[in-house]
Structures are given as C-alpha cells and as structure tokens.
Amino acid sequence: MLVLLSFVTPFLLAPAMAGTVQITPLGSHDGEFCSRDRALIFEDPDGTRLLYDAGRTVAGAEDERLGRIDVVLVSHLHGDHVGNEHIRQRNAGSCAQPETPVNVLPNTNSVNIALDKNASIITGSEMPKFFASKLRTLGGDPGASKLVRFGASIRTAGVTITTVPAVHSNGIAGAMIGGELGQMLEAAGLTAYAGPPTGYVLTFSNGLVVYLSGDTGITAEQKSVVRNHYGAKLAVMNIGDTYTTGPGEAAYVVNELVKPRAVIASHANEAATRQGKVIPGTRTATFIKTSNVPVHLPLSGRTMEFDRNGQCVSGC
C-alpha cells in the first residue's frame, strides 16, 4: 500500500505543484509605487521572463534588477512606456518627480534592453517594423522583433502571448525617429503612426491568465474578449486618469467587465505610497476602495507570486 501511495501521490498533487507566476515591479523608488512606475517582470514557473513596458524606471540594460530577459513587451510607443529616457539610479529625486536624466533616443530603453539581453520584442499593430528597424540599425537581429496581431497568439516556451485592443493613441515622436524626418515631424507638431495601441493577455504554464490593459479607456472587448473568451483571472489595470481610465472607470472595468479574481494597480501618475502604504486621498486609494476584488500595489522590488486562480500566495 505504501509503495502504491508513493507512486500515485505525485500525480494527485500535480495541479498544486504547477508553480506560481512571479511578478516583480521595477519602479523608481525601492518599496514604493511612484508616479512614473510602469515596468513589471513576469516569470513563468518554467523560468521564462518577460519585461512589460520598461518605460523610464529601468536603469537601462545594466539595471541589476533585470537579470535574464527573454521577451520585451511594449503596449505602445509613448515615451513613458517604451522609454525615451530613464533613471540613472534608483531613489533619485522624489516619488512624485523621479529623476530620469538619461536620454536614450532615438534607440529607446526597450530596444537597448532587448539588444543587450538577446531578447525578442513582441508587439502588435504596426510596431514590429519600427522595432526591427531599430535593431537592424544597432547591429542586432531584426527578426527578433515579432508580430502578434489582435485575435492571434505567439508562444514563448510555456507562455502564450495575445494582443487585445486598447483605446488610446500610439504616435511616434519625431525625436524617436531621428534624422531629417524626425526634425520635420517635430517642427510640424506631428507624430508618426504605429497603428493602434495594444493590451495583452498572457497565459502561463500553470494556467494563470493575466490581462495587461496598456493605456486604455473602457472598451467592449474587456468583457467580450478578455473575460468571456480568455477568462483572465488577474488584471494589471491603469488608473491614472486624463491619459487612461481614472480610478472610477478602472474599477468599473474590473467590477463589471473583466471580473478578475485580483488586480494590480498601474500607471497611477502620482506618488501613491509612503513607506509602502497607500496615501489617503490618492487615485490609488480611490481605486482600492471602489474595486470589488483585492487590489495589490506594485511596490518596486517586491516580488508577488500568483497561483493559477489569480490568488496572491506570497509578497502581497
């Protein structure tokens, strides 16, 4: 009987041993959720590591917090997401106004990281051609810029990556293009067009489905696609207002449309915490109060772990 149990038990416990998805915010100030924080690293149980919206708070490819990166995801080409500049070191400036003195145009922080880490850049819309051109110019492999359009998926090891619609804009600033064309666009007050922005749905090897909203307003696809088709259990939701959903709109998306089991607040455009605790009266505090599911704060450097059902089992 003991021999039989020792053989059967591992199979009975297999779902529980599927592992967790680790999510680590890379913000400007250790242990805080600050105004320019966008970047998250997702690590699958199989070790695959994805960097989402590196933005301005990753200190370039040399940032020791990065480690190995397999995939760089970019929701759209605005500087605070793709990275037109970035911090030189953590904790410089204030949480409300972090210092980002390192200009990385026309390359972008995302391209520099992907090139250094030999990572793929996976995007939708018309963005892959833009990134392929950047990689080629810098001596990298343009084939590392991979396309996945709405309704399609691409797989990297145990992680399936899908793009979903986001309602925002996706202009490319002239300084990000460089040269005479870039100067002409700047002089005319225009931006180039890279197709519509995207959100993402990530399906991990333990079964966890995560919705990354990108910069977006309220969309019908948040119910019909993200909830009904993909069944997202965890959402990363932008709450910053003016440029994206505000805290009330974001709570509506969470409560009525996506209906995940939990949500990570993002893109608050404010100093949301002090000593790791949410500041009363902030947009983040309003979002937490209005949401019907647990809201987790992306405190920089603190790794959160989620099971397949979107429940945080560590670090929250």
N, C-alpha and C positions, 0 to 999 in steps of 0.2 A: 504493500500500500504506500509506504514512504517513497519507494522508488517511483511509483506511478505519479504521486503528487509532485515530486521534484521535476518530473518531465512535463506535467500538464500546467503547473503554476505559472511558468513564464508566459505561456500563451494566454492564460486568463488575465494576466496583468499587463499584456502588451499595450492596450489603449492608454493605461495610466502611465506607462513608461515611454510614451511617444515624445516626451520632452516639451519644453516651453520655448516660446519665442522671446528673445531678449531685445528690449528697446532702450537705447541709450541716447538721451538728448545731448547735443553738443552746443551749448549756449555760450554767451559772452562772460558770464559770471558764475563761478562754481556754486552749485547748490541753490541757484535761483532760476526763476522764469522771467526773462527780461524782454525788453522792447523789440530787439532785433532777432530773437531766437526763432529759428525755423528748422535747423538741421536735426535729423534723427538717424541713428543707425539701427537697422533691424538685423538681427542674427537668427537664422533658422536653426532648428535643432541639428541639422546636418553640417552646420558651420558656415553656410553661405551668408555673406554680409552685404547688405545694401545700404547705401547712403542716400537719404532723401533730402532734396533741397538744401545743399551745403550752405548757400547764402553767404552772409558776412561774418558768421561767428565761428567758422572753422578757420584756423590759422594756417591756411594753405595746406599743401600736400605734406608738409613737415609736421603738422599737428600730431603730437604723440598719441592723442586720443583716437585717431582713426584706425590704427592697426591695418590689417588686410581689408581691402575693399574689393568686392567682386563686381558690383553693379552700382552705377551712379544714376539716380532718378532725378529728373527735373520736371516740375509741374508746368513752368512757363519761364519766359526769358526776361522777366523783370529783375533788376539788379539785386534786390533783397532775397531772391530765391536762387538764381543761377550764380550770383556772386560777382558783382562788379568791383568790389573792394572787400577787405576783410581785416579782422583784428590781427595785431602783431603778437599779442599775448593776452591771456585770459585776465579778467578782473581789472582791465584798464578802463578808465572813465567810470561812469555810473551805470547802474542797471537801466535807467531810463535813457541815457545817452552814452552807450559804449563807444570807445574809440576804435575806429576802423580805418587806420591810416594807409593801409597797403592797397594801392591801386593795381588791379590785375587785368585791366583792359588793354587790348581787345580780347585777351585769351579767355577770361572768366575763371573763377575759382573752381567751378565744376570740371572744366576741361583740364586744368592743371592737375587736379587730383586724379582724374581718370587716367591721364597720361602717366603720371608717376606710379600709380598703383596697378597699371596694366589692366584696368577695369573697363567693362562695357559701359556705354552711356545708352540707356534705354528710354526712349521718348516716343510720343505720338505726333500727330499733326504733321506740320512741315519742318519740325525741329531737327530730325535726324540729319538732313542735308547740311544744315548750318553747323552742327557739331562735327560732322565728317570733314567739312572744310577746315575747321579749326584744328582738328587732329592732324590732317594732312600737312597743313602749314607748319606745324610744330614738329614734324618728323614722326608722327605716330601713325597708327593704322586706321584709316578712315572706316574700315569695315567694323571697327569696334563701336561705331555709332549705329544702333539697331532701332528699327521701326516696329511699333505695335500700335495699330490704329483702333478706333472705337469698335468694340464688338469682337476683337481678336485678342489672342494671348500669346505670350512667349514664355518659355520655361528656362530657368537657370538653376541647374541642379534640382533641389527639391522645392523651389519657389516658382509659382506661376504668376506672371505679371500681366495685368489687363489695364487698358486705359478706359476711362469713363469721362463723360462730358463735365466740363466746369464752365460756369458763366462768368467771364472776366474778360480781360484783354491780353494780348500776347505780342506786343510790339517789341522790336529790337532797336535799342537806342543807337544812334549814329556812332558813338564812341565805342560800342561793342563790335561794330563792323570795321571801323578804322578806314584809313586812306581817304581818297577824294570823295568817294561815295558817302562815307560816314560824315565827312565835313559838310557835304551838301545837304544831307538829311538834317543835321543839327541846325544849319543855317536856316532851313525852311521850317523848322519846328515840327518835323515829321519823324515817324519811326517806320522801319521796315516791318513786314508782316510775316509771321511764322506760323500761320494757321491758328485755329482756336487753342486755348489752353486746355490742360487735361487734369483730371484727377486719376487716381489709381485704385485698383483692387488687387491686393496681394493675397495669394492663397499659399500658406506654408505647409511644410511636410507633416506637421502634427494636426492639420485640419483647420487651423485658425484662419479666418478670412478677415482682412483688415481693409477698411476704406480710408484712403488718403484724399481729403477733399480738395487739396490745392487751394488756390484763391478762387472762391466761387460765391455766388448768391444761391438762392433757393432754386432748385431745378426739379422737374418732374422725374428725372432719371434717378434721383436719390431714393425714390420709392420703387419705381418700376424695374430699375436695373440693379442698383446697389443692394436694396433689401430683398425684392421679390426673386430676382434671378440668382444673385451671388450669395445672398444671406449673410452679409457682413456682421460679425459679432463684436468687432472693435472698430471705432472710428477715430481718426485724427482730424479734428474739426477746427477750422479757422474762425476766430471770434472777434477780429479786430475792428469791425465796423468801417464805414466810409469806403474802404477798398474791397472789403469782403463782407460776408454775413456778420452782423453785430451779435452780441450775446443772446438777445431775444430771438433773432432769426435762427441762429445756430442751434439754440435749444429746441426750436420748432422742428428743425431738420432731424435732430436726434430723437425727440419725443414722438413725432408723428410720421416721419418719412423713413429714415434708415432703421430706427429702433434697434440699435446695437445693445449689447449687454453692458458695455462700458465705453467711455470716450476719453481721449487725451486732448486737452485744450492746446491750441496752437495759434501762432500769429496774433497775439493779443495787442501788439503795438503799445505796450505800456510796461512799466516796472510792476509786475503782477504780484511779486512776493517780496518779503523782507525776512531774512534768516530762514528761508524755506517755507514760510507761512503766507498764505494769501492775504493780501492787504484789503481790508474792508472798503467797500465803495468802488472797487475797480470793476472793469468789464469782466474780468475773470471771476470775481466774487459773484457777480450777477449771473453769469453762465452756470456756475456751480449750483446756485440757489434755484435756478429755473429748470435745470435738467432733471429728468426722472431717473437717470441711471448714474452710477458712480462716475465722477469726473476726476481724472488723475492729472496732476501737474507735471509737466516735463522739466523737472529740476535738473539743471545742467550737471552732467557727470554721474547722475544716479540711474542705475540700470533697473528697469522694471521687467518682470517676467510674466508672460500671459499663457494660460493653457488654451486648448482648442476652443473653449467656450467663451473666450474673451474675458475670463476672470483673472485678475491680477493675483498672483500667488507669491510674489516677492517684490520688494522695493517700492511699493506704493503707499 
